[in-house]
Amino acid sequence: MHVVLLVCALFPALPILWMASTSFKPNGQVFDWPPKLVTAEMNLGSYAAIFADGEKLRFFLNSYVVAGSVTVLTLLVSVLAAYALSRYDFPFKRALNVVIISVQAVPPITLLIPYFGLVVTLGLYDTYGGLILTYIVFTLPYAIIMMTGYFNTLPRELDEAVMVDGAGPLTVLFRILLPISVPGLVSVGVYTFMIAWNEYLFALTLTRTNEMRTVPIGIQLLMGQHSYDWSQIMAMSILGSIPILLLFTFFQRYFLSGMSAGAVKA
């Protein structure tokens, strides 16, 4: 059993180890045969080149701004929408649920050309706003579904007990329900940040200048017509993986429990 588990762990770990190893190698040693994970010439030159290049650092800044904004806005809107869907009955509630699920089922690539035209028409081409609004469309349906499912697991007696003391709906939401909904918030937040951080196709289509490019596009720009700078490509990939890795490391417990709770009651 231990051998099987070790093999299963090595299968996804080896590409990551090879990526990390390549990021420290000189570009000329990447395809040496036989391949070696560790060589005498390994150095931090690729990482130093990235941190010394303002344009590459701008890619990371853009990704943090876009992914962070999308995460905050998605959480805010999804919490309010999910609270309404979970706790109140109103006209067309069932139809609204169908629309939300239907939007989630649409493949994003089919919306690429319409969104390009819409973003250009609104004057948001090559701006943070264009990317943020587009990503929210893709992250919000899932977030609403998951948060609605999570709120459904919380007893309504909590709301009623606080409302008896004169509290309003927003007080119930922000003072009572949200503090005990941390697992759901974390799972939705991590998922949203990951989607916005890793997205490539829309980031490529809706931006024009390097000042607005994100990390996935920055990695692609390191691939030249006649040669690839593999060391910097792998170094930038490692640096781009760190935020997601840290999120999963610190919030793994909340993420798993939030996903399971939201899925059961959705």
CYANA upper distance limits for C-alpha pairs under 8 A (distance plus 0.5 A):
  1 MET  CA      5 LEU  CA      6.67
  2 HIS  CA      6 LEU  CA      6.53
  3 VAL  CA      7 VAL  CA      6.71
  4 VAL  CA      8 CYS  CA      6.69
  5 LEU  CA      9 ALA  CA      6.61
  6 LEU  CA     10 LEU  CA      6.63
  7 VAL  CA     11 PHE  CA      6.75
  8 CYS  CA     12 PRO  CA      7.93
  9 ALA  CA     13 ALA  CA      6.71
 10 LEU  CA     14 LEU  CA      6.11
 11 PHE  CA     15 PRO  CA      8.27
 12 PRO  CA     16 ILE  CA      7.76
 13 ALA  CA     17 LEU  CA      6.69
 14 LEU  CA     18 TRP  CA      6.52
 15 PRO  CA     19 MET  CA      6.54
 16 ILE  CA     20 ALA  CA      6.66
 17 LEU  CA     21 SER  CA      6.53
 17 LEU  CA     37 LEU  CA      8.27
 18 TRP  CA     22 THR  CA      6.50
 18 TRP  CA     37 LEU  CA      7.06
 19 MET  CA     23 SER  CA      6.77
 19 MET  CA    234 MET  CA      6.03
 19 MET  CA    235 ALA  CA      8.34
 19 MET  CA    237 SER  CA      8.49
 19 MET  CA    238 ILE  CA      7.93
 20 ALA  CA     24 PHE  CA      7.43
 20 ALA  CA    234 MET  CA      7.27
 20 ALA  CA    235 ALA  CA      7.62
 20 ALA  CA    238 ILE  CA      7.20
 21 SER  CA     25 LYS  CA      7.15
 21 SER  CA     37 LEU  CA      6.03
 21 SER  CA     38 VAL  CA      7.21
 22 THR  CA     26 PRO  CA      8.48
 22 THR  CA     30 VAL  CA      6.71
 22 THR  CA     37 LEU  CA      8.29
 22 THR  CA    230 TRP  CA      7.80
 22 THR  CA    231 SER  CA      6.16
 22 THR  CA    234 MET  CA      6.86
 22 THR  CA    235 ALA  CA      8.37
 23 SER  CA     46 SER  CA      7.08
 23 SER  CA     47 TYR  CA      8.35
 23 SER  CA    230 TRP  CA      7.94
 23 SER  CA    231 SER  CA      4.93
 23 SER  CA    232 GLN  CA      6.77
 23 SER  CA    233 ILE  CA      7.94
 23 SER  CA    234 MET  CA      5.34
 23 SER  CA    235 ALA  CA      5.05
 23 SER  CA    238 ILE  CA      8.47
 24 PHE  CA     42 MET  CA      5.47
 24 PHE  CA     43 ASN  CA      5.63
 24 PHE  CA     44 LEU  CA      6.29
 24 PHE  CA     45 GLY  CA      7.78
 24 PHE  CA     46 SER  CA      7.32
 24 PHE  CA    231 SER  CA      7.16
 24 PHE  CA    235 ALA  CA      8.08
 25 LYS  CA     29 GLN  CA      6.82
 25 LYS  CA     30 VAL  CA      7.16
 25 LYS  CA     39 THR  CA      7.99
 25 LYS  CA     41 GLU  CA      7.16
 25 LYS  CA     42 MET  CA      5.17
 25 LYS  CA     43 ASN  CA      6.96
 25 LYS  CA    231 SER  CA      6.82
 26 PRO  CA     30 VAL  CA      7.57
 26 PRO  CA     41 GLU  CA      7.62
 26 PRO  CA     42 MET  CA      7.28
 26 PRO  CA     43 ASN  CA      8.18
 26 PRO  CA    231 SER  CA      7.09
 27 ASN  CA    229 ASP  CA      7.01
 27 ASN  CA    230 TRP  CA      6.59
 27 ASN  CA    231 SER  CA      6.03
 28 GLY  CA     32 ASP  CA      8.38
 30 VAL  CA    230 TRP  CA      7.85
 30 VAL  CA    231 SER  CA      8.24
 31 PHE  CA     35 PRO  CA      7.51
 32 ASP  CA     36 LYS  CA      8.28
 38 VAL  CA     42 MET  CA      7.74
 44 LEU  CA     48 ALA  CA      6.63
 45 GLY  CA     49 ALA  CA      6.58
 46 SER  CA     50 ILE  CA      6.87
 46 SER  CA    231 SER  CA      6.49
 46 SER  CA    232 GLN  CA      5.51
 46 SER  CA    235 ALA  CA      6.81
 47 TYR  CA     51 PHE  CA      6.78
 47 TYR  CA    232 GLN  CA      7.60
 47 TYR  CA    235 ALA  CA      6.55
 47 TYR  CA    236 MET  CA      8.18
 48 ALA  CA     52 ALA  CA      6.51
 49 ALA  CA     53 ASP  CA      6.74
 49 ALA  CA    232 GLN  CA      8.38
 50 ILE  CA     56 LYS  CA      6.58
 50 ILE  CA     57 LEU  CA      7.61
 50 ILE  CA    232 GLN  CA      7.83
 50 ILE  CA    236 MET  CA      7.93
 51 PHE  CA     56 LYS  CA      7.99
 51 PHE  CA     57 LEU  CA      7.03
 53 ASP  CA     57 LEU  CA      6.99
 54 GLY  CA     58 ARG  CA      6.61
 55 GLU  CA     59 PHE  CA      7.24
 55 GLU  CA    210 ASN  CA      7.71
 55 GLU  CA    211 GLU  CA      7.80
 56 LYS  CA     60 PHE  CA      7.49
 56 LYS  CA    218 GLY  CA      7.29
 57 LEU  CA     61 LEU  CA      6.87
 58 ARG  CA     62 ASN  CA      6.58
 58 ARG  CA    211 GLU  CA      7.09
 58 ARG  CA    212 MET  CA      8.42
 58 ARG  CA    213 ARG  CA      8.42
 58 ARG  CA    214 THR  CA      8.46
 59 PHE  CA     63 SER  CA      6.79
 59 PHE  CA    210 ASN  CA      8.18
 59 PHE  CA    211 GLU  CA      7.95
 59 PHE  CA    212 MET  CA      7.79
 59 PHE  CA    213 ARG  CA      6.12
 59 PHE  CA    214 THR  CA      5.04
 59 PHE  CA    215 VAL  CA      5.47
 59 PHE  CA    218 GLY  CA      6.65
 60 PHE  CA     64 TYR  CA      6.69
 60 PHE  CA    214 THR  CA      6.89
 60 PHE  CA    215 VAL  CA      6.13
 60 PHE  CA    240 GLY  CA      8.26
 61 LEU  CA     65 VAL  CA      6.65
 61 LEU  CA    214 THR  CA      8.42
 62 ASN  CA     66 VAL  CA      6.54
 62 ASN  CA    128 TYR  CA      8.45
 62 ASN  CA    212 MET  CA      6.84
 62 ASN  CA    213 ARG  CA      7.23
 62 ASN  CA    214 THR  CA      5.97
 62 ASN  CA    215 VAL  CA      8.30
 63 SER  CA     67 ALA  CA      6.27
 63 SER  CA    196 ALA  CA      8.43
 63 SER  CA    197 TRP  CA      6.47
 63 SER  CA    214 THR  CA      5.47
 63 SER  CA    215 VAL  CA      6.67
 64 TYR  CA     68 GLY  CA      6.11
 64 TYR  CA    197 TRP  CA      8.07
 65 VAL  CA     69 SER  CA      6.45
 65 VAL  CA    128 TYR  CA      8.44
 66 VAL  CA     70 VAL  CA      6.55
 66 VAL  CA    128 TYR  CA      6.97
 66 VAL  CA    131 LEU  CA      7.50
 66 VAL  CA    132 ILE  CA      6.34
 66 VAL  CA    196 ALA  CA      7.58
 66 VAL  CA    197 TRP  CA      8.25
 67 ALA  CA     71 THR  CA      6.58
 67 ALA  CA    132 ILE  CA      8.29
 67 ALA  CA    192 THR  CA      8.28
 67 ALA  CA    193 PHE  CA      5.77
 67 ALA  CA    194 MET  CA      8.26
 67 ALA  CA    196 ALA  CA      5.41
 67 ALA  CA    197 TRP  CA      5.91
 68 GLY  CA     72 VAL  CA      6.75
 68 GLY  CA    193 PHE  CA      7.18
 69 SER  CA     73 LEU  CA      6.58
 69 SER  CA    132 ILE  CA      7.41
 70 VAL  CA     74 THR  CA      6.31
 70 VAL  CA    132 ILE  CA      6.13
 70 VAL  CA    133 LEU  CA      8.30
 70 VAL  CA    135 TYR  CA      7.28
 70 VAL  CA    136 ILE  CA      6.46
 70 VAL  CA    192 THR  CA      7.74
 70 VAL  CA    193 PHE  CA      7.71
 70 VAL  CA    196 ALA  CA      7.54
 71 THR  CA     75 LEU  CA      6.59
 71 THR  CA    189 GLY  CA      6.26
 71 THR  CA    192 THR  CA      6.04
 71 THR  CA    193 PHE  CA      6.02
 72 VAL  CA     76 LEU  CA      6.72
 72 VAL  CA    189 GLY  CA      8.33
 73 LEU  CA     77 VAL  CA      6.64
 73 LEU  CA    136 ILE  CA      8.20
 74 THR  CA     78 SER  CA      6.28
 74 THR  CA    136 ILE  CA      6.74
 74 THR  CA    139 THR  CA      7.42
 74 THR  CA    140 LEU  CA      6.17
 74 THR  CA    143 ALA  CA      7.63
 74 THR  CA    192 THR  CA      8.07
 75 LEU  CA     79 VAL  CA      6.38
 75 LEU  CA    143 ALA  CA      7.80
 75 LEU  CA    185 LEU  CA      7.68
 75 LEU  CA    188 VAL  CA      7.83
 75 LEU  CA    189 GLY  CA      7.21
 76 LEU  CA     80 LEU  CA      7.02
 77 VAL  CA     81 ALA  CA      6.60
 77 VAL  CA    140 LEU  CA      8.27
 78 SER  CA     82 ALA  CA      6.20
 78 SER  CA    140 LEU  CA      6.91
 78 SER  CA    143 ALA  CA      6.25
 78 SER  CA    144 ILE  CA      5.16
 78 SER  CA    147 MET  CA      7.37
 79 VAL  CA     83 TYR  CA      6.51
 79 VAL  CA    144 ILE  CA      7.57
 79 VAL  CA    147 MET  CA      6.97
 80 LEU  CA     84 ALA  CA      6.92
 81 ALA  CA     85 LEU  CA      6.71
 81 ALA  CA    144 ILE  CA      7.05
 82 ALA  CA     86 SER  CA      6.37
 82 ALA  CA    144 ILE  CA      5.89
 82 ALA  CA    145 ILE  CA      7.79
 82 ALA  CA    147 MET  CA      6.10
 82 ALA  CA    148 THR  CA      4.87
 82 ALA  CA    151 PHE  CA      7.82
 83 TYR  CA     87 ARG  CA      6.39
 83 TYR  CA     88 TYR  CA      8.40
 83 TYR  CA    147 MET  CA      8.47
 83 TYR  CA    148 THR  CA      7.15
 83 TYR  CA    151 PHE  CA      7.36
 83 TYR  CA    173 LEU  CA      7.91
 84 ALA  CA     88 TYR  CA      5.89
 85 LEU  CA     89 ASP  CA      7.82
 85 LEU  CA     93 LYS  CA      7.72
 85 LEU  CA    148 THR  CA      7.07
 86 SER  CA    148 THR  CA      6.11
 86 SER  CA    149 GLY  CA      8.30
 86 SER  CA    151 PHE  CA      6.76
 86 SER  CA    152 ASN  CA      6.41
 87 ARG  CA    156 ARG  CA      8.37
 89 ASP  CA     93 LYS  CA      7.34
 92 PHE  CA     96 LEU  CA      6.55
 93 LYS  CA     97 ASN  CA      6.83
 94 ARG  CA     98 VAL  CA      6.86
 95 ALA  CA     99 VAL  CA      6.78
 96 LEU  CA    100 ILE  CA      6.76
 97 ASN  CA    101 ILE  CA      6.76
 98 VAL  CA    102 SER  CA      6.47
 99 VAL  CA    103 VAL  CA      6.65
100 ILE  CA    104 GLN  CA      6.93
100 ILE  CA    141 PRO  CA      5.88
100 ILE  CA    145 ILE  CA      8.43
101 ILE  CA    105 ALA  CA      6.88
101 ILE  CA    141 PRO  CA      7.19
101 ILE  CA    142 TYR  CA      8.50
101 ILE  CA    145 ILE  CA      8.32
102 SER  CA    106 VAL  CA      7.11
103 VAL  CA    141 PRO  CA      7.32
104 GLN  CA    138 PHE  CA      7.55
104 GLN  CA    141 PRO  CA      6.17
104 GLN  CA    142 TYR  CA      7.06
106 VAL  CA    110 THR  CA      8.14
107 PRO  CA    111 LEU  CA      8.06
108 PRO  CA    112 LEU  CA      7.38
108 PRO  CA    138 PHE  CA      7.92
111 LEU  CA    115 TYR  CA      6.43
112 LEU  CA    116 PHE  CA      6.63
112 LEU  CA    202 PHE  CA      7.41
112 LEU  CA    205 THR  CA      8.48
113 ILE  CA    117 GLY  CA      6.86
114 PRO  CA    118 LEU  CA      6.67
115 TYR  CA    119 VAL  CA      6.40
115 TYR  CA    134 THR  CA      8.06
116 PHE  CA    120 VAL  CA      6.68
116 PHE  CA    125 TYR  CA      8.44
116 PHE  CA    205 THR  CA      7.65
116 PHE  CA    206 LEU  CA      6.87
117 GLY  CA    121 THR  CA      6.59
118 LEU  CA    122 LEU  CA      6.69
119 VAL  CA    123 GLY  CA      6.76
119 VAL  CA    124 LEU  CA      5.65
119 VAL  CA    125 TYR  CA      6.01
119 VAL  CA    130 GLY  CA      6.50
119 VAL  CA    206 LEU  CA      8.08
120 VAL  CA    124 LEU  CA      6.44
120 VAL  CA    125 TYR  CA      5.58
124 LEU  CA    128 TYR  CA      8.29
124 LEU  CA    129 GLY  CA      6.61
124 LEU  CA    130 GLY  CA      5.29
125 TYR  CA    130 GLY  CA      6.48
125 TYR  CA    206 LEU  CA      6.24
125 TYR  CA    207 THR  CA      6.80
125 TYR  CA    208 ARG  CA      8.48
126 ASP  CA    130 GLY  CA      7.52
126 ASP  CA    206 LEU  CA      6.32
126 ASP  CA    207 THR  CA      4.54
126 ASP  CA    208 ARG  CA      6.15
126 ASP  CA    209 THR  CA      7.56
126 ASP  CA    212 MET  CA      6.79
127 THR  CA    131 LEU  CA      7.40
127 THR  CA    207 THR  CA      7.53
127 THR  CA    212 MET  CA      7.16
128 TYR  CA    132 ILE  CA      6.54
128 TYR  CA    212 MET  CA      7.83
129 GLY  CA    133 LEU  CA      6.45
130 GLY  CA    134 THR  CA      6.66
130 GLY  CA    206 LEU  CA      7.58
131 LEU  CA    135 TYR  CA      6.59
131 LEU  CA    202 PHE  CA      8.06
131 LEU  CA    203 ALA  CA      7.27
131 LEU  CA    206 LEU  CA      7.41
132 ILE  CA    136 ILE  CA      6.66
133 LEU  CA    137 VAL  CA      7.09
134 THR  CA    138 PHE  CA      7.54
135 TYR  CA    139 THR  CA      6.76
135 TYR  CA    196 ALA  CA      6.85
136 ILE  CA    140 LEU  CA      6.02
137 VAL  CA    141 PRO  CA      7.86
138 PHE  CA    142 TYR  CA      8.33
139 THR  CA    143 ALA  CA      6.74
139 THR  CA    192 THR  CA      6.38
139 THR  CA    195 ILE  CA      8.06
140 LEU  CA    144 ILE  CA      6.55
141 PRO  CA    145 ILE  CA      6.72
142 TYR  CA    146 MET  CA      6.64
143 ALA  CA    147 MET  CA      6.51
143 ALA  CA    188 VAL  CA      6.21
143 ALA  CA    192 THR  CA      8.38
144 ILE  CA    148 THR  CA      6.37
145 ILE  CA    149 GLY  CA      6.71
145 ILE  CA    262 GLY  CA      8.31
145 ILE  CA    266 ALA  CA      6.85
146 MET  CA    150 TYR  CA      6.71
146 MET  CA    184 GLY  CA      7.90
146 MET  CA    188 VAL  CA      7.74
146 MET  CA    259 MET  CA      7.99
146 MET  CA    262 GLY  CA      5.29
146 MET  CA    263 ALA  CA      7.09
146 MET  CA    266 ALA  CA      6.98
147 MET  CA    151 PHE  CA      6.55
147 MET  CA    184 GLY  CA      6.84
147 MET  CA    185 LEU  CA      7.96
147 MET  CA    188 VAL  CA      8.20
147 MET  CA    262 GLY  CA      6.94
148 THR  CA    152 ASN  CA      6.66
148 THR  CA    262 GLY  CA      7.84
148 THR  CA    266 ALA  CA      7.08
149 GLY  CA    153 THR  CA      7.28
149 GLY  CA    261 ALA  CA      7.68
149 GLY  CA    262 GLY  CA      4.89
149 GLY  CA    263 ALA  CA      7.01
149 GLY  CA    264 VAL  CA      7.71
149 GLY  CA    265 LYS  CA      5.17
149 GLY  CA    266 ALA  CA      4.39
150 TYR  CA    154 LEU  CA      7.63
150 TYR  CA    181 SER  CA      7.96
150 TYR  CA    184 GLY  CA      6.76
150 TYR  CA    258 GLY  CA      7.92
150 TYR  CA    261 ALA  CA      6.34
150 TYR  CA    262 GLY  CA      4.91
150 TYR  CA    263 ALA  CA      8.46
150 TYR  CA    265 LYS  CA      7.29
150 TYR  CA    266 ALA  CA      7.92
151 PHE  CA    177 LEU  CA      8.33
151 PHE  CA    181 SER  CA      8.20
152 ASN  CA    265 LYS  CA      6.88
152 ASN  CA    266 ALA  CA      8.25
153 THR  CA    261 ALA  CA      7.84
153 THR  CA    265 LYS  CA      7.11
154 LEU  CA    158 LEU  CA      8.38
154 LEU  CA    177 LEU  CA      8.37
155 PRO  CA    159 ASP  CA      8.38
156 ARG  CA    160 GLU  CA      6.95
157 GLU  CA    161 ALA  CA      6.45
158 LEU  CA    162 VAL  CA      6.98
158 LEU  CA    176 ILE  CA      8.13
159 ASP  CA    163 MET  CA      6.61
159 ASP  CA    172 VAL  CA      6.55
159 ASP  CA    176 ILE  CA      8.37
160 GLU  CA    164 VAL  CA      6.59
161 ALA  CA    165 ASP  CA      7.55
162 VAL  CA    166 GLY  CA      7.46
162 VAL  CA    167 ALA  CA      6.32
162 VAL  CA    172 VAL  CA      7.21
163 MET  CA    167 ALA  CA      5.16
163 MET  CA    168 GLY  CA      6.84
163 MET  CA    169 PRO  CA      8.31
163 MET  CA    172 VAL  CA      7.99
167 ALA  CA    171 THR  CA      6.40
167 ALA  CA    172 VAL  CA      7.17
168 GLY  CA    172 VAL  CA      6.84
169 PRO  CA    173 LEU  CA      6.71
170 LEU  CA    174 PHE  CA      6.52
171 THR  CA    175 ARG  CA      5.91
171 THR  CA    176 ILE  CA      7.82
172 VAL  CA    176 ILE  CA      5.66
172 VAL  CA    177 LEU  CA      6.88
173 LEU  CA    177 LEU  CA      5.48
173 LEU  CA    178 LEU  CA      6.52
174 PHE  CA    178 LEU  CA      5.85
174 PHE  CA    179 PRO  CA      7.90
175 ARG  CA    179 PRO  CA      7.30
176 ILE  CA    180 ILE  CA      7.56
177 LEU  CA    181 SER  CA      6.65
178 LEU  CA    182 VAL  CA      7.20
181 SER  CA    185 LEU  CA      6.74
182 VAL  CA    186 VAL  CA      6.46
182 VAL  CA    254 TYR  CA      7.73
182 VAL  CA    258 GLY  CA      8.45
183 PRO  CA    187 SER  CA      6.67
183 PRO  CA    254 TYR  CA      4.82
183 PRO  CA    255 PHE  CA      6.49
183 PRO  CA    256 LEU  CA      8.43
183 PRO  CA    257 SER  CA      6.64
183 PRO  CA    258 GLY  CA      4.88
183 PRO  CA    259 MET  CA      8.48
184 GLY  CA    188 VAL  CA      6.72
184 GLY  CA    254 TYR  CA      7.92
184 GLY  CA    255 PHE  CA      7.78
184 GLY  CA    257 SER  CA      8.17
184 GLY  CA    258 GLY  CA      4.65
184 GLY  CA    259 MET  CA      7.32
184 GLY  CA    261 ALA  CA      8.14
184 GLY  CA    262 GLY  CA      7.44
185 LEU  CA    189 GLY  CA      6.40
185 LEU  CA    258 GLY  CA      7.98
186 VAL  CA    190 VAL  CA      6.44
186 VAL  CA    251 PHE  CA      7.51
186 VAL  CA    254 TYR  CA      6.73
186 VAL  CA    255 PHE  CA      6.27
186 VAL  CA    258 GLY  CA      7.70
187 SER  CA    191 TYR  CA      6.66
187 SER  CA    254 TYR  CA      7.21
187 SER  CA    255 PHE  CA      4.72
187 SER  CA    256 LEU  CA      7.67
187 SER  CA    258 GLY  CA      5.96
187 SER  CA    259 MET  CA      6.50
188 VAL  CA    192 THR  CA      6.52
189 GLY  CA    193 PHE  CA      6.54
190 VAL  CA    194 MET  CA      6.54
190 VAL  CA    244 ILE  CA      8.47
190 VAL  CA    247 LEU  CA      7.22
190 VAL  CA    248 PHE  CA      8.13
190 VAL  CA    255 PHE  CA      8.02
191 TYR  CA    195 ILE  CA      6.75
192 THR  CA    196 ALA  CA      6.77
193 PHE  CA    197 TRP  CA      6.37
194 MET  CA    198 ASN  CA      6.53
194 MET  CA    244 ILE  CA      6.93
195 ILE  CA    199 GLU  CA      6.44
197 TRP  CA    215 VAL  CA      8.34
198 ASN  CA    215 VAL  CA      8.48
198 ASN  CA    216 PRO  CA      7.02
199 GLU  CA    203 ALA  CA      7.15
199 GLU  CA    216 PRO  CA      7.70
200 TYR  CA    204 LEU  CA      6.58
200 TYR  CA    216 PRO  CA      6.26
200 TYR  CA    217 ILE  CA      7.05
201 LEU  CA    205 THR  CA      6.77
202 PHE  CA    206 LEU  CA      6.25
203 ALA  CA    207 THR  CA      6.58
203 ALA  CA    213 ARG  CA      7.43
203 ALA  CA    214 THR  CA      7.39
203 ALA  CA    217 ILE  CA      7.77
204 LEU  CA    208 ARG  CA      8.15
204 LEU  CA    213 ARG  CA      7.92
204 LEU  CA    217 ILE  CA      6.93
207 THR  CA    212 MET  CA      6.67
207 THR  CA    213 ARG  CA      6.91
208 ARG  CA    212 MET  CA      7.77
208 ARG  CA    213 ARG  CA      8.13
209 THR  CA    213 ARG  CA      7.18
213 ARG  CA    217 ILE  CA      6.50
213 ARG  CA    218 GLY  CA      7.10
214 THR  CA    218 GLY  CA      6.63
215 VAL  CA    219 ILE  CA      6.70
215 VAL  CA    240 GLY  CA      7.21
216 PRO  CA    220 GLN  CA      6.96
217 ILE  CA    221 LEU  CA      6.71
218 GLY  CA    222 LEU  CA      7.27
219 ILE  CA    223 MET  CA      7.96
219 ILE  CA    233 ILE  CA      6.27
219 ILE  CA    236 MET  CA      7.09
219 ILE  CA    237 SER  CA      7.61
222 LEU  CA    228 TYR  CA      7.06
222 LEU  CA    229 ASP  CA      6.70
222 LEU  CA    232 GLN  CA      8.06
222 LEU  CA    233 ILE  CA      6.83
223 MET  CA    227 SER  CA      7.30
223 MET  CA    228 TYR  CA      5.21
223 MET  CA    229 ASP  CA      7.12
223 MET  CA    233 ILE  CA      8.43
224 GLY  CA    228 TYR  CA      5.99
224 GLY  CA    229 ASP  CA      8.35
229 ASP  CA    233 ILE  CA      6.63
230 TRP  CA    234 MET  CA      6.56
231 SER  CA    235 ALA  CA      6.60
232 GLN  CA    236 MET  CA      6.40
233 ILE  CA    237 SER  CA      6.63
234 MET  CA    238 ILE  CA      6.62
235 ALA  CA    239 LEU  CA      6.78
236 MET  CA    240 GLY  CA      6.45
237 SER  CA    241 SER  CA      6.61
238 ILE  CA    242 ILE  CA      6.99
239 LEU  CA    243 PRO  CA      8.45
241 SER  CA    245 LEU  CA      6.67
242 ILE  CA    246 LEU  CA      6.54
243 PRO  CA    247 LEU  CA      6.72
244 ILE  CA    248 PHE  CA      6.80
245 LEU  CA    249 THR  CA      6.54
246 LEU  CA    250 PHE  CA      6.60
247 LEU  CA    251 PHE  CA      6.32
247 LEU  CA    252 GLN  CA      8.09
248 PHE  CA    252 GLN  CA      5.40
248 PHE  CA    255 PHE  CA      8.21
251 PHE  CA    255 PHE  CA      6.39
252 GLN  CA    256 LEU  CA      6.68
253 ARG  CA    257 SER  CA      6.92
254 TYR  CA    258 GLY  CA      6.34
255 PHE  CA    259 MET  CA      6.60
256 LEU  CA    260 SER  CA      6.75
257 SER  CA    261 ALA  CA      6.57
258 GLY  CA    262 GLY  CA      6.52
259 MET  CA    263 ALA  CA      6.52
260 SER  CA    264 VAL  CA      6.64
261 ALA  CA    265 LYS  CA      7.14
262 GLY  CA    266 ALA  CA      6.27
